[in-house]
Amino acid sequence: AEFADELNNLGVRVSNLEKNADMVKWTGELRYRYWSRRNDQEHATTAPSKKNTDQLQFRLFPTAEVNDHWKVKARLTAGNNMKTDSGDNSVKLTYAYADGSYDKFNVKLGKMPLYSNVDDGLVVDDFFSGAQVTFGNKVKVLLEAGRWNLDDANNAIDAGVAAGGDKAASYQGIEIYNDREQKFTWGLGYHHFTNKDVFTDAYSKKDANIWEVGAGLQFNDTLGLNGAFAWNTAPDRNPGTGAKVTTGAKRAWTVELDYKGADPMDRGSFGLFAGYRYLGQFAAWAPTYDAASSGSKGWEFGLDYVPFKNVQTTIK
């Protein structure tokens, strides 16, 4: 960079030199999280309970450039329990996948994020092993297929896992949605999970079919409203109890109002949100929310604030 002008005069592009200086880029974060959970009464025979979680987590995100179109991306995670001063003393590979981009076409292969874009994570925010293809410009089509570990789902879903058999479900999904940078956003999606061992015992069916719709409106630079609805057409019986699954347990929906937004690069920036969640466990398998959990309904509020550059604080 210091000799950029001289190099340009000699016909050497500085950007090419920087590009080949290091083919692997490392980024990361150190995150401290504290959860405090209070259950007034979980069931008619269950006494009130409380649970606190005190976690320190370190993440590394390496990105290796293969060529002009392909990259390899991964995430390495290590955690520590601050309350007990204990950790697993190991770094775990959360995901690793090849990412190829060709103009309006993108393909991912390996272990990668599984996120329902249409509803902003109402159905699932996790990781799966397989393949994902996205194509389109203003309107995008996402196709994905692979295997997902049911241990990562909520308690109602993974209750069947304890019964034995294959813990992973075969997964196929399709989503159609417009560019998320538009003032008005919309989307439709379908997610199909198959696990004969677990689902047949849990639902009396081997398939789970989840449909989703979502929409959002950005009124101006500071105010936005979005909502989504998802429903599962499959389950008949509740795992373990054999009771008939209620209609409400097969539905999930959310409405959220957002004001401004925190930018980690902008000291003093902040964002506020207020949302109502209705998270039926058989529709919201592994939702993205931190304060609201699958199987609950009610209001969720949040504040993001950047006290220093590249340091973000979140309260929910």
Stockholm file with secondary structure:
# STOCKHOLM 1.0

chainA/1-316         AEFADELNNLGVRVSNLEKNADMVKWTGELRYRYWSRRNDQEHATTAPSKKNTDQLQFRLFPTAEVNDHWKVKARLTAGNNMKTDSGDNSVKLTYAYADGSYDKFNVKLGKMPLYSNVDDGLVVDDFFSGAQVTFGNKVKVLLEAGRWNLDDANNAIDAGVAAGGDKAASYQGIEIYNDREQKFTWGLGYHHFTNKDVFTDAYSKKDANIWEVGAGLQFNDTLGLNGAFAWNTAPDRNPGTGAKVTTGAKRAWTVELDYKGADPMDRGSFGLFAGYRYLGQFAAWAPTYDAASSGSKGWEFGLDYVPFKNVQTTIK
#=GR chainA/1-316 SS CTTHHHHHHTTCCHHHHHHHHCSEEEEEEEEEEEEEEEESCSSTTCCCEEEEEEEEEEEEEEEEECSSSEEEEEEEEEEEETTTTEECCSCEEEEEEEEEEETTEEEEEEEEEEECTTTTSSSBEEEEEEEEEEEESSEEEEEEEEEEEGGGSCHHHHTTGGGCSCCEEEEEEEEEEECTTSSEEEEEEEEEEECHHHHHHHHSSSEEEEEEEEEEEECSSSEEEEEEEEEESCCCBCTTTCCBCCTGGGEEEEEEEEEECCCTTSTTCEEEEEEEEEECTTTCSBCCCSSSCTTCEEEEEEEEEEEETTEEEEEC
#=GC SS_cons         CTTHHHHHHTTCCHHHHHHHHCSEEEEEEEEEEEEEEEESCSSTTCCCEEEEEEEEEEEEEEEEECSSSEEEEEEEEEEEETTTTEECCSCEEEEEEEEEEETTEEEEEEEEEEECTTTTSSSBEEEEEEEEEEEESSEEEEEEEEEEEGGGSCHHHHTTGGGCSCCEEEEEEEEEEECTTSSEEEEEEEEEEECHHHHHHHHSSSEEEEEEEEEEEECSSSEEEEEEEEEESCCCBCTTTCCBCCTGGGEEEEEEEEEECCCTTSTTCEEEEEEEEEECTTTCSBCCCSSSCTTCEEEEEEEEEEEETTEEEEEC
//
